[in-house]
């Protein structure tokens, strides 16, 4: 199967199956991708992120007033 064929099939997978593919890719590329990037991508996938617009325009909840 070619890369083009694999990429064409990815959107057809369930969210759970795509997560499995993502995890496997992470295992394969451990030495090639910095850990900080991998952690950031995991945080995003698990909903731990803030929109850039919010960070630029809103005060953080911990800001003293």
N, C-alpha and C positions, 0 to 999 in steps of 0.2 A: 504494500500500500504506500502510495506517495504522500509526501507532506501535504500537498494540495488536497488530496482525498481525505486525509485525516482532519484537516482544518474544516473541510466542508461538512464533515459528520459531527463535529463538536457541538454545534448549536442544536442538534437533534437529541442530544443526551439530556437526561433529567438533571436537575440541579445537584442531586446526590452523586450521580455518576461523574459530572464535571468536577465536583470536589475531589473525587477519587483520582481523576486524571491529574488535577492540580497538585495533589499531594505526591503522586508518583513522579511528576516532573520535578518537584522540589527535591525528592530523594536523588534523582538522577543528576541534578545540577548543583549539588551541595558545594562542591569545590569551585564552581564557576560563578556563583552569585553570592555577593556579600551577605552575611548574616543580618545586618541591619536592614537591608532591602527585603529579605525574606520575612523578617519580623513585621515590617511595615505592611507588606502585602497580606500577611495573616491578620493583622489588626483590621485592615480594611475589609477583608472577607468576613470577619466576625462582627462588623459594625462599629468598631472602635475608631471613629474618625470624626473630624469636624470639617465642614465645608470651608474652603479657602476664603470665600466671601465673608463668612461669619467671623473668622479669625482676624480679618482686616477691619471689620466694622463694629464688632461687638466686644464689650468688656468680658473677660473670663469670669466665671462664677466666683472664683477666689479673689477677685480684685477688691482691694479695700476701697470703701466709699466714704 
